[in-house]
Amino acid sequence: MSDVNVLYEGYSIMTDKDQMIANCSCILITGNQNVIVDTMTAWDSEKIITDFLFTALQKYNLTPDKIHYVVSTHGHSDHIGNNNLFLNAKHIVGYSVSFRDKYYMHSFDKGDLFEKYEDIEDPNVWLEAGSDDPVQQMRNRLKIAEAADWIVPGHGPKFQVTEQIRNSLHRQAGNAPV
């Protein structure tokens, strides 16, 4: 059995048409294998190293050398900034899985599947954040919502998946071109 713990709640706010402020959610999954998902920005390193990340790991009786996997959902700077703290872990960054100089081939999708809760009713939130394949992402969002009880989006607080959310995603996917 694994536990999912939100270490840092991400955010994204458009400040004007060409700029946003954002940082990703940082998640710790504990169990047989300990996993950190998205390590925030390199500019967070002082805050994270001294106050936040090490303290958060200690709460779960962990240190960086006890993390088995670092999962960066994609290569944006706010998702990979502190990967170097976890040198004993295998790293998964978007499509790439690596340990030191070895790379393993896997086919993972990249990008924030859910940007934040608000993108359930307003798909423009995740579409404007960028998507390699919006139609496939829409379908994958529905698949996850059908299987999950909770979602931790890339840039916002975790939320419980309700029937209303599933219905909204069904409507959106139903309108997606095939």
C-alpha positions in Angstrom: 0.0 0.0 0.0 1.3 3.4 -0.9 0.5 6.8 0.6 0.3 9.9 -1.6 1.4 13.1 0.2 1.3 16.6 -1.2 4.6 18.3 -0.1 3.9 21.6 -1.9 0.7 22.8 -3.5 1.5 24.2 -7.0 -0.1 27.2 -8.7 -0.3 29.0 -12.0 -1.7 32.4 -12.6 -1.7 34.3 -15.9 -0.5 37.9 -15.1 -1.0 39.1 -18.7 -1.3 37.5 -22.1 2.5 36.8 -22.3 3.3 36.0 -18.7 2.3 33.7 -15.9 3.7 32.9 -12.4 3.8 29.2 -11.7 5.3 26.5 -9.7 4.4 22.8 -9.7 2.9 20.6 -7.0 5.5 18.4 -5.3 4.3 15.0 -4.3 5.8 12.2 -2.2 4.6 8.7 -2.6 5.8 6.3 0.1 5.6 2.6 0.2 7.8 -0.3 -1.1 9.3 2.3 -3.3 9.6 6.0 -2.4 8.9 8.4 -5.2 9.1 12.2 -5.5 7.0 13.7 -8.3 8.1 17.1 -9.6 10.9 18.8 -7.7 9.9 22.5 -8.4 12.3 25.2 -9.7 16.0 25.5 -9.3 15.3 29.0 -7.9 13.5 27.2 -5.0 16.6 25.3 -4.1 17.6 27.5 -1.1 14.1 27.5 0.3 13.6 23.8 -0.4 17.0 22.6 0.8 17.1 24.5 4.1 13.4 24.7 5.1 11.1 22.7 3.0 12.1 19.5 1.2 14.4 18.0 3.8 12.0 18.9 6.6 9.1 17.4 4.6 11.1 14.2 4.0 12.1 13.9 7.7 8.4 14.0 8.6 8.2 10.6 6.7 11.5 9.4 8.2 13.2 9.8 4.8 16.2 11.5 3.4 17.0 12.2 -0.3 19.1 9.0 -0.5 16.0 7.0 0.4 14.1 8.1 -2.6 14.0 5.4 -5.3 12.4 7.3 -8.2 12.1 11.0 -9.2 9.3 11.5 -11.6 9.2 14.8 -13.5 6.0 14.8 -15.4 7.8 16.9 -18.1 10.9 19.0 -18.6 9.6 22.4 -17.7 12.0 24.2 -15.3 9.3 24.2 -12.5 9.2 20.4 -12.5 12.9 19.5 -12.7 14.7 22.2 -10.7 15.9 20.0 -7.7 16.2 16.6 -9.3 19.9 16.7 -8.5 19.2 16.2 -4.8 18.2 12.6 -5.4 21.4 11.0 -6.8 20.5 7.5 -5.7 17.2 7.5 -7.5 16.2 6.6 -11.0 14.9 9.6 -12.8 11.9 9.7 -15.1 11.5 12.9 -17.0 8.7 13.0 -19.5 9.6 10.2 -22.0 13.1 9.6 -20.5 14.0 7.2 -17.8 17.6 7.3 -16.6 20.0 6.4 -13.8 23.3 8.2 -14.0 24.4 7.8 -17.7 22.0 4.9 -18.5 18.8 5.7 -20.4 15.9 3.2 -20.6 13.3 3.4 -23.3 9.6 3.8 -22.3 6.7 5.6 -23.9 5.3 8.1 -21.4 3.2 11.1 -22.3 4.5 14.5 -21.2 2.9 17.6 -19.8 0.4 18.4 -17.0 -2.6 16.2 -17.5 -4.5 18.4 -15.2 -3.2 22.0 -14.7 -5.5 22.8 -11.8 -9.1 22.2 -10.6 -10.4 25.2 -12.6 -9.5 23.5 -15.9 -12.3 20.9 -15.4 -14.9 23.5 -16.3 -12.6 25.7 -18.4 -10.5 23.6 -20.8 -8.8 26.8 -22.0 -6.8 26.7 -18.7 -4.9 23.5 -19.7 -5.0 24.2 -23.4 -3.3 27.6 -23.0 -0.7 26.0 -20.7 0.3 23.9 -23.8 -0.4 20.4 -25.0 1.3 18.2 -27.5 -1.9 16.5 -28.4 -5.0 18.2 -27.0 -7.4 15.5 -28.2 -5.4 12.7 -26.6 -4.9 14.7 -23.5 -8.7 15.2 -23.2 -9.2 11.4 -23.5 -6.5 10.7 -21.0 -8.0 13.2 -18.5 -11.2 11.3 -18.7 -9.5 7.9 -18.3 -7.8 9.2 -15.1 -11.0 10.7 -13.7 -12.8 7.4 -14.3 -10.1 5.5 -12.4 -9.1 7.9 -9.6 -10.7 9.1 -6.4 -8.4 12.0 -6.0 -6.2 14.1 -8.5 -3.2 16.1 -7.6 -2.9 18.5 -10.6 0.4 20.0 -11.7 -0.4 23.5 -10.4 -3.0 23.4 -7.7 -4.5 21.7 -4.7 -5.5 18.1 -4.8 -9.2 17.6 -5.4 -11.7 14.7 -5.1 -13.1 13.3 -8.3 -16.9 13.6 -8.3 -19.5 12.4 -10.7 -20.0 16.1 -11.7 -16.3 16.2 -12.7 -16.6 12.9 -14.6 -19.7 14.1 -16.4 -18.0 17.3 -17.4 -15.0 15.5 -18.8 -17.3 13.0 -20.6 -19.0 16.0 -22.3 -15.7 17.5 -23.3 -14.3 14.2 -24.6 -17.5 13.5 -26.5 -17.0 16.8 -28.3 -13.4 15.9 -29.2 -12.7 15.1 -32.8 -11.8 11.5 -33.5 
